[in-house]
Amino acid sequence: MPFSEILGQDDAIRHLKGFFRTGRLPHALLFLGPEGTGRRLAATRLFQAFACEERRAGREPFDDACGRCNACHRVALHVAGPDTQGSYPDLHLLEPGAKGTIDNIRSIIRSLSMRSFAGGAKGLILDPADDMRAEHANVLLKTIEEPPDDTLIVLIGTYRTQILPTILSRCIPVRFRPLADEIIVRRLQEAPPKDTTVTPEQARWAAALAQGSLGQAIKALGGEFADLETLARDAVTEELTGKSDPGDWSGRLAAQFKGNRSALPDWLDLMILIHRSALGAVTSALPGSLGSDAGRLRETLDPDDLARRIDGLLQIRRAIDRYAHLEISLDKLIMDLRSP
């Protein structure tokens, strides 16, 4: 059954199946949890079950998609990739950060209010909801409050605090938890990224770095993560030895990320992970040089100092998510890491 494709989220899937069993599926849901934990896959499989012709006709399965009927087949094709998108035109996939979002939302709302192309279910999956501005939410609010018949809306976000209160109060939340390391290891070995082979050691290394995110584990196997690991190792050395002038160090980091700002949050996450491991707040030991870096920090800094530096890293991480000024943010970070 399609819900079985979602790994390590038994509580969330039990919750979703319960909606179907009781006949009380909410018209708007909010899937909350870390990136790479199956939120988007679960949203597509929920809509597949919602649209399933066998389930809607009262035949088994009662709480999942059959995976065989015409609607199930078309929804699966629609979400598989850009080449087949359009196979189920009544399901709309929206990224709020895209250009012209308000016009896109208005167009989707008009489409949801009309008769479906296939005479079946209609839906909207909005990912990520964290990026939605107030003007976007205002356009969508009435549809969330009073959706057209036979319509399902699923919003996907990371933290409750990043979701606009007007949206949060109108959706039923479903929590997705970080995946266990063993689930990530098994998934990487059973279905490795395209054109790659993953050894058991590589899978364990990636899972340790990913901290519960399959998406992060896949990224860890790529070349970019290796570059960030080197940069993190250099940063720990600078933090402990103070061999460079803070302004020079900050300038080098700014130059590193100016043309690739999207890599900065990943590097900050890696630095946070190393410091948390040094503090003993990570359940599994970090592999290779990352474990060595955590050991150097643990031997040099006391727990209070480590906790303070983690707090500084987290503050910068949140500021970067809000599109804070790059150079100013890095200057503050260097001062936090250098202060006694």
N, C-alpha and C positions, 0 to 999 in steps of 0.2 A: 504494500500500500504506500502511496506517496509520502505520508507522514513519517514512515519508517526511514526515509532518506535523511532525516534530521538527526544528527548524532548528539548525544549527551544533554538533551534538553527534555528529559522525561516529564518533569513537572509542567513545563510550558505546554507540551503536546497533550498531556492529560487535561490541562485546563481548556485547551482549544476543542478537544474531542467532547469534553463535557458540555460545551455550548450546543453542539449538535444533538447530543443525547437528550438534553432537556428542551430542545426546541427554542432556545433563547440566545441565539447568536447575536451579539451586539452589532449595530450597523457601523460603528467606528471603534477601532482598536488601536492601541499604541504599543508597539513592541519595543521594549527598553532593554539595553544590555550592550556589552562591549562589541566593537566591530569584529567580524569574523567568527561569530558564534552561531550562525545559522538563522539570523533574524529575517533576512530577505528571502532565503529559501523557504522558511516557514510561512512567510506572507504569501508567496506564490502558491504553495501547497494548500494553504487555507482557502485561497480563492478557488483553486482547482476543486477542492471538496465542495465549496459553496455552489460551483457551477455544474458539478457532476450530474449527468442525466440519470444515472442509476440511483444515486442517493435521493435526488429530488423526486423520483418516481416512487419512492418508498421501498425500493429494493436494497439489499445489502450492497456496500457497507453503509451503516447508519451514521458513522462518525468519521468517515474518511472518503477520499476520492477512490473510485474504482480503478482509475488509471487506464481504462480500456475504451470508454465511450468516446463519441466524437468530441464532446466538450473538453474532456480530460486531455485528449490528444492535442487539440488545438491550443489550449492554455499552455501545455508543456512546450509546444513549439514556439509560442508567442514570447515566452520568457527565456528561451534557450540562447538567444543572441540576436544581433541586429539583422542577420540574414533572414530570419524567420519571423521577426517582429511584425505584427499585422495579421498573424494567423487567427488571433482572437481580438478583434478591434474594440470590443467592449471593455477590455481591461487596459487601463491607462497607467503607465509607469512615468513618474515625474520626479526630477531632481531639482529642488528649489533653487540651487545655485546657478541653474542654467539661465542664459540670456533670455529676456522676454518672459519671465516666469508668470507675471500677473496675466498677461495675455494667454499664456498656456493654460493657467488655471481656469480662466473664464471660458476658454474653449472646451476644456474638459467638463466643466460644470454644465455647459449647454448640452454636451454629448450625453452626460449621465441623465439629464432630464428628458431625453428623447427615447423613443422605443429602441430597444437593442437591435443590433444588426441580425442576430441569430434568434431573437425572441427568448433569450435566456438571461443569465446573471450579468450584471455590470459591476465594475469595480475600479478603484484607484489605489495604487501603492505609491506612497510618497516617501522617498528616501534620499537624504536624511532630513528628518523633521527638525533637527538641531539648527540647521541653517536657515530656517524659515523666518523671514522678517515679519513685522507686525502687519504691514500692508498686504502681504501674501495671505497671512492667516485670516485677516478680515474678509477677504474675498471668499475664502473657503468655509468660514464659520457657519453660514446658514445651511450649506449642504451637509455639514457634519451634524448639525442640530436636527434638520428635517430632510434626510436623504430621500431621493426618489425611490420608488418601489424596487425591490430586488437588487439593491445596491449595497456593496461592501466597501468600506474605506479602511485601509491599514496604513498607519504612519509608523516610521521606523526611526528611533532615536537612541542616544547613548545614556544620557543622564536626565532624570526628571527636572533638575535645576536648569537645564538648557532648553527645556520646552516651554513655550509661551503659556502662561496660566490659562488664557482663554481656550487654548487647544487642550491642555491637560485636563481641564475640568469637564470636557465633553467626550473624552475617549476612555474606554476601559483598558487599563494597562495590563500587559502580560510581560513577565520578567524572564530574560534570558541570561543564564549564568556563564561565567568563564568555563571553557571545556577542560576536563581533566587531561593531564599530560598523556596518559595511556591512550586516550581516544584520538588525540592529535597524531601520536606516533603510528597508531594502526591505520589511520586515514591516509597519512603520507606514504606509507608503504603499500597499501592496497590500491590507492589511486594517486600516484605521484603527479606533480605538475607536468604539463605536456612537454614531451621531448626530453625528459629528465629521468634519471634513476636515483633512488634515495636509499642509501644504506641504513641499517638499523642505528648506527652511531650518528649519522647525519639527522635522522628523524628525532632522536632523543635530544640532540643539540638544538634543533629548531624548536622543539616543543618547550624546552627550558626557557628559551628566549621569548617565546610567544606569549607566555603568561595567560594561557587560556583562549587565545585567538587563533583559529586555523588560518585565517588570512595572513596574520603576522608570521606564522610558521612558514607559510609558502614564500612570503617575502624574504624571510631569513635565509632561505636556500638560494636566493638570487645574489647577483654581484653587488647590488647597491647596499645590501645589509653588511657585506664584508667591508665596504668602504666606511660605513658608519661605525663599525666595530673598531677600525683603526683610528678613526677620529675620536672615539670615546676613550680609547687607551691613551692617546696623546693628551686629552683633556684631563684625565685623572693624574697623569704625570705633572702637568702644569699646576693642577690644583694642589698637589702635595709638595712640589719643589719650589714653586713660585719663580721659576727661572726666567720667565718672560715678563716684560712690562705689561700690566693689565690692559692698557690701551692697544698695544701691539697684538696681544692674544685676542682681544675682542674684535679687532680689525680683521684678523685672519679668519675668524669664525664667520664674520659678516660676509667676507668675500667668498667663503666656501658655500654659503647658503643663498647668496643674493640671486644667483641664477637658478636655484633649485630650492625655493622656499618650502616646497611640499615635503622635502626630506628633513626639515628642521624638527617637526614634531616627533618623527621616528627617532632621531638622535636624542632628543630630550627624554623620550620614553626609555631609551637604552641607558642613559645616564641615571635616570630615576631607578631603574631596575638594579644597576650595579650598586648604587648607594643603599637601596633597601636590602639587598643581599648582604652587604657589609654590616648592616644593622641587625641581621638575622630575621628579617621580615619576609623572606622568600622561602617557600617550602622546600624547593629542590635546589641543589648546588648549581651554580652557573658553570657552563663548560669552558674549557680552554682558557684563553687570555682574559675573558671576562671574569672568570672565577679568580684569577690572579689579581686583577684590578680590584675586585671586592676585598680580597685578602689584604692588599696594601692599604686600602682605606681603613679597614677594621683595625689593623695594627697601629695606625698613625692617629686616628681621630677617636674621641670618646663618643659614647652613644648620643649625648645631648647635641654635640656638634654635628653628627651625622643626621640626626632628626631635623635640625635647623636647616641644613643644606638641602635635604629632601624637600622641605617646605618651600625653600626658595626655588628649586627646580619646578615644583608643581605650580607655583604662582606664575612663573614664566611660561610654562606649558599652557595654562589657561589663557594667559594674555595673548599668546601666539594664535590660539584658536579664535580670538576676537580681533584678529588682524592688527595686533599692536605693531608699533614701529620696530623694525628689525634691529637696527643698531642700538637704539635705546634699551631694548629688552636684553640684548646680549651684554651691554655694559653693566646693567644691573645684575645679571647672572654671574658675571665674572667677579663682581664685588662680593656677592653672596658666597661664592665658592672660595674666595681668597681670605675673607675675614676670619679672624681667630675665634 
